[in-house]
Amino acid sequence: MKRKNYFQQEPNSPSPIKTTISRRLRFSETDALAIAWHGRFPQFFEEAQTELGHKCGLTYDAFRDEGITAPVAQIHIDYFRPLLLDKIFTVKASLLWNDAARLNTEYRITDADGLCACTGYTIQLFVDIKTREPLWLSPNALILCRQRWLAGEFYEK
């Protein structure tokens, strides 16, 4: 099952930055039917988001060094098929370009057979760690990421 993108790509913006992780579904992540419990999917998203952050310099350490954080302000998940205990699954995360002080990330989880188990997205907003006030301008970490993005550093050559 293929779902359209959740975010509309801005005209003349670069292609999304993407990463993929694969791992096995553990017993502690399943329900009584030996399928992934629906509440675990945000965790799967976060695992891929963490790898994506390492790829483009948007890590929790970089945020902390800058005195900011990037909490999830919105999450959405569409479920299509179950993930099964002890089977390998793959999570693809795509960071989409936008000019705001936020991170728009789309996700696609596929099962061991390569079939779409779910899709979803998160929106993260930047917040000052001390004051807990939202940032209206992009933080330096995001500005640097955008510069590298425009230079094509995140794409296969």
Residue, then its C-alpha position, 0 to 999 in steps of 0.5 A: m500500500k502506497r500513501k501520498n506524501y504527508f507534506q507538500q514539497e516546496p517549489n525548488s526545494p531540494s529532495p528529502i534527506k533519507t535514512t533507513i534502519s532495519r531490525r528484528l521485532r522483539f518480544s517486549e514490543t508485541d501484544a498477546l497476538a505476537i504482533a507489534w503493539h501499536g504504541r511501539f510505532p512512535q519508538f520505531f519512528e524515533e529510532a530512524q529519526t535518530e539515525l537521520g539526525h546523525k546523518c545531517g547534524l541534527t542530533y540531541d547533543a547538537f541541540r543541547d549544545e545550542g541550548i535548544t530542544a526539539p520536542v514532537a508537536q504532532i505525530h500521525i500514524d496510518y496502520f496497514r498491516p501487522l509486524l510479526l514477532d521475531k521478523i525483520f522490519t525496515v523503517k525509512a525516515s525522510l526529512l523534508w525541506n521547509d523554511a520554518a523553524r521546524l522539522n517535518t519528517e515522514y516515515r514508512i515501515t515495511d515488513a519482512d516481505g517488503l509490504c507497507a505496515c504503516t506510514g506516518y509523520t512527525i512535526q518537531l518544533f524548536v524550543d529554548i531549553k531554559t525558558r521553554e519558549p518556542l523559537w520563531l527563527s531557525p537554530n544554527a544547527l538547522i541553518l548548517c544542515r540546510q547549507r549542507w543540504l543545498a550543497g548536496e552532501f546528503y545524497e548518494k553520488 
